[in-house]
């Protein structure tokens, strides 16, 4: 049982920790590299990998949590607060990975360097709006992950 608990917390730590690291590394890349286009060549693939890590971590967390409940002869908590939050985290991560990021990549591909467009250009405005959504999605996943971490630590400690 302690192995399942360990895997649950490891999965959550990898996901939340990865987001925190990304929050530090992405702005650093944009501030250090000579152009935003060059930074995007690093940050885009990094975010894609972070999303896949998050999806994997979410699945591991859910499987281990449900397995732990089954071993403890408890009802499988498909709709526990932790699981509902993980479902939302997975949904938001998938939304970012499969909807927002591809649209941003399409816009970059269609015009090349977004920074060369005027501030009022419709393509740049659309790209900037998608970037805002991407940031909001990632921030929401981080906050939800911290709440799940708190709930899992609190509940697991009591058992």
Protein Blocks (a to p, Z undefined) as FASTA:
>chain_A
ZZmmmmmmmmmmmmmmmmmmmmmmmmmmmmmpmbfklmmmmmmmmmmmmmmmmmmmmmmm
mmmmmmmmmmnopacdfkgmklmmmmmmmmmmmmmmmmmmmmmmmmmmmnopaklpcfkl
mklmmmmmmmmmmmmmmmmmmmmmmmmmmmmmmmmmmZZ
